[in-house]
Amino acid sequence: MSVDTPRRIVLLRHAKADWPQTSDHERPLAERGRTDAPVAGRRLADTGIGFDLALCSTALRTRETWKLAVQELPERPKTVYEERIYEASPGELIALLNETPDAVADLLLVGHNPGMHGLADILTGRSEGDALARMNQVGFPTAAFAVLTFDGSWKSVEPGTGTLVDFWTPHA
């Protein structure tokens, strides 16, 4: 695959988590999260994107979200559980994206706020339709996702290089 290949990244925030007496990293999904995650998976399937790779935070709520969402996809992509996603800043997430092999055209990143919203906002240089307005209006709620496209190598991903082509939330 050439570095000129158009690339897509989907930023999926974990579904609604519960607040039990446990560490933040080990918070499970709430009932609403267990309902919303498969809905997000079906909507991801509807995009028609065939993910080459999924990078998922090691936090319990992201792993549970991904386990429920991926069942709705026509094909399960290779999944890497990446501890650096947990509590990552947008800059740290960009550095992680820059490490993605150029053989990957379509990447899914399952993570947390404020990182997912910040990353979507920082990467967006252009927007199609009302995707950016909708994202700015509602923020980046649980189980929401943003789809961005860009050209070039993953090493060239930096602020403003993406086009936000879709933004979806389960409770819009």
C-alpha positions in Angstrom: 0.0 0.0 0.0 1.3 3.4 -1.0 1.8 6.3 1.3 -0.5 8.2 -1.1 -3.4 5.8 -0.2 -6.3 7.7 1.4 -6.6 6.7 5.0 -9.5 6.7 7.5 -9.4 6.8 11.2 -12.5 6.3 13.4 -12.4 7.6 16.9 -14.8 5.7 19.2 -15.4 6.7 22.7 -16.2 3.9 25.2 -19.9 3.4 26.1 -21.4 4.7 29.3 -19.5 3.3 32.3 -20.6 2.6 35.9 -19.0 4.2 39.0 -18.4 1.3 41.4 -15.9 1.4 44.2 -12.9 0.4 42.0 -10.0 2.0 40.3 -10.9 4.2 37.2 -9.1 1.8 35.0 -11.3 -1.1 36.1 -14.7 0.6 35.8 -17.2 -1.6 33.9 -19.9 -0.6 31.5 -23.2 0.5 33.0 -26.4 -1.0 31.7 -26.9 1.8 29.2 -23.3 1.2 28.0 -24.1 -2.4 27.4 -27.0 -1.3 25.3 -25.3 1.5 23.4 -22.1 -0.4 22.5 -23.7 -2.9 20.0 -25.7 0.0 18.5 -22.5 1.8 17.9 -21.1 -1.4 16.4 -24.1 -1.6 14.0 -23.6 2.0 13.0 -19.9 1.4 12.4 -20.9 -1.6 10.2 -23.2 0.7 8.3 -20.3 3.0 7.4 -18.9 0.2 5.2 -15.4 0.7 6.5 -13.4 -2.5 6.7 -11.0 -1.8 9.5 -7.5 -3.1 9.1 -6.6 -2.5 12.7 -8.3 -1.6 16.0 -6.3 0.0 18.8 -8.2 -0.2 22.1 -7.4 1.2 25.5 -6.7 -1.4 28.2 -9.3 0.0 30.5 -12.2 -2.4 31.3 -14.9 -0.1 29.9 -13.1 0.3 26.5 -12.5 -3.4 26.3 -16.1 -4.2 27.1 -17.3 -1.6 24.5 -15.1 -3.1 21.8 -16.2 -6.7 22.7 -19.8 -5.7 22.2 -19.3 -3.4 19.2 -17.1 -5.7 17.2 -19.7 -8.5 17.2 -21.8 -6.2 14.9 -19.0 -5.8 12.3 -19.0 -8.1 9.2 -15.3 -8.9 9.8 -13.2 -8.6 13.0 -10.1 -6.6 12.5 -6.8 -7.3 14.2 -7.1 -5.8 17.6 -4.2 -4.4 19.7 -4.9 -3.4 23.3 -2.7 -0.4 23.9 -2.2 0.9 27.5 -0.9 4.3 26.1 -4.5 5.2 25.0 -5.7 5.3 28.6 -5.5 9.0 29.9 -3.7 10.0 26.7 -3.6 13.6 25.6 -4.4 14.4 21.9 -0.7 14.9 21.3 0.1 11.5 22.8 -2.6 9.9 20.6 -1.2 11.6 17.5 2.3 10.1 18.4 0.6 6.7 18.6 -1.1 7.2 15.2 2.3 8.2 13.8 3.5 4.7 14.7 0.8 2.9 12.6 2.2 0.8 9.7 1.5 2.3 6.3 -0.1 -1.1 5.3 -3.1 0.0 7.4 -5.6 2.1 5.5 -8.5 2.1 8.0 -7.9 2.4 11.7 -10.3 2.3 14.6 -9.2 3.8 17.9 -11.3 3.0 21.0 -10.6 5.4 23.9 -11.7 8.0 26.4 -12.6 11.6 26.7 -11.2 14.2 26.8 -8.7 12.5 24.4 -11.1 11.4 21.7 -12.9 14.8 21.4 -9.6 16.7 21.6 -8.1 14.5 18.9 -11.0 14.8 16.6 -11.1 18.5 17.1 -7.3 18.9 16.6 -7.1 16.7 13.5 -10.0 18.3 11.8 -8.8 20.8 9.2 -11.9 20.5 7.0 -15.4 19.1 7.6 -18.1 17.7 5.3 -21.7 18.7 5.9 -22.7 19.5 9.4 -20.4 16.9 11.1 -18.2 19.5 12.9 -21.2 21.6 14.0 -22.9 18.5 15.4 -19.7 17.5 17.3 -19.2 21.0 18.7 -22.8 21.2 19.7 -23.0 17.9 21.7 -19.4 17.3 22.6 -18.2 13.7 22.3 -20.6 11.6 24.4 -20.2 8.0 25.4 -20.4 5.5 22.5 -20.0 8.4 19.9 -17.6 8.2 17.0 -16.0 10.5 14.5 -14.7 9.4 11.1 -11.8 11.4 9.6 -10.0 10.9 6.3 -6.6 12.1 5.3 -3.9 11.5 2.6 -0.4 10.4 3.1 1.6 8.3 5.6 0.5 7.8 9.2 3.7 9.5 10.0 2.3 12.7 8.4 -0.8 12.8 10.7 -0.7 16.1 12.5 -3.1 18.9 13.6 -5.4 20.1 10.8 -4.6 17.3 8.3 -7.9 15.5 8.5 -11.3 15.9 7.1 -14.2 15.1 9.4 -16.6 13.2 7.3 -19.0 11.8 9.9 -19.9 12.2 13.5 -22.4 9.9 15.2 -23.9 9.6 18.7 -26.3 7.0 20.0 -28.6 9.6 21.6 -28.8 12.4 19.1 
